[in-house]
């Protein structure tokens, strides 16, 4: 079983996030965490459209927490 990253509650599943796609940021929803092969990196499954989701390396350049209270 894979552990979720220790973010002290800062970024939980089902939280709204920004996802960097096609040279722009889009709002999305974080669906799951997984440890990447080798255990060195974390990856996150995010959905940004009804039928569009993908796994992203969890890093500031690809996925960011959407501040609470912010409208998309």
N, C-alpha and C positions, 0 to 999 in steps of 0.2 A: 504494500500500500504506500502511496506517495503522500508526503506531508505537504501542507500548504505553507507558504512563506510566513514568517513571523513578522507581521506588519503592525502589531499592537492595535488591531482594529481599524487601521487607517484605510485599508483597501480590502473590502470583503466581496465575496461573490454576490451577484445581483446588484452591484453598485454601478452607477452611471460613470462612464469613462470617456475620454477622448482617444480616438484611434487614428494614427497617421497612415493615410492611404492616398495613393496617387498625388503626392505632394500637397496634401491638405489634411486638416484635422476634421474628423467626423465624430458626432456623438454616438456612443454605443453602450452596451451592457456587458459587464464582466460575468462570464458564465462559469468558469472553472480555472483552477490552478493545477499545474503539473510540474514536476522536476524534469528538466530536459535530460537527454541521454548523458551519462557521465556524472550527473548530479551537480554540475557546476552552475547552470543557469536555470531560471524559472521561466516557464512559458504560460501564457494566459489565453484562454479561449474567450473571444469577444464577438458579440453580434452587433452589427450596425444597421441592418435592414431586416425585414421580415424573413427573407430567405438567404441572407448573407452573413456568414460567420467564418472565422479563421483563427488559427493559433498564431500568437505573436510572442517573440522574445520579450519578456517583461523588462523593459528599460525605458528611460525617460524619452528617448527618441521615437518610440513606437506606440506607447500607451501611457496615458496619464489619468489620474483621478480627476473627475469633474467636480469642482467645488460645490458644496451643499448650497442649495438655494439658487443656483444658477439655472437659468432657462436656456434651452437649446433652440 
